[in-house]
Amino acid sequence: MPIEMNEFIEQQMKGLTELVGDLKRSRVAAARRAATESAQRVKSLNTRVRDLARSGVRLTYISHGAVQSLIELQADIVNSALTEAADQLQRMAYTESVRDLASMQAEVLQAARQRIVDDIARAVAILKSAAGEARKVAAPAKAKPAKAAKKKTRKAVRRKAKVAAPAKTAARGRAKRATRRRAKTRSRG
């Protein structure tokens, strides 16, 4: 009986040893799986944070561009108002009658009203453009295939930014020139 008991104990010990070994291996495997999955989640967060930072930079660029355009508009408004006032004073110096002065004032009021409407339209266009660009940045990006996302490099993003910037600058320049032309034609009239 003691021999049978020893054999039984040995069998139980072997079984428990195997069970402990299996448990250790399964714990290690589970820990490795958990670590791998956690690393993948952290990596995916890293890309999200990077995208968020890039969109923040784009939004800053958009807001700075809009503010710059509004400041330029304000400078144009003040400049054209001062130019028109100076021209009006010069014309008033050469008027011969009160009737001429009154008709000149009517023309000035019409020109001022038109200038205000044009300036408001320009300001609204600047704000609409900035809002549209901000919406594009703020809209969640469509899911891209993993391979396509990897192909896009930082150089490509920089190239797009460099190409887009001169186009916006050129549009602002055209708008400025058009405003100056309008101001010149009004002052001549």
Helices and strands as residue ranges (DSSP letters): H 2-93, H 98-138, H 146-151, H 154-188
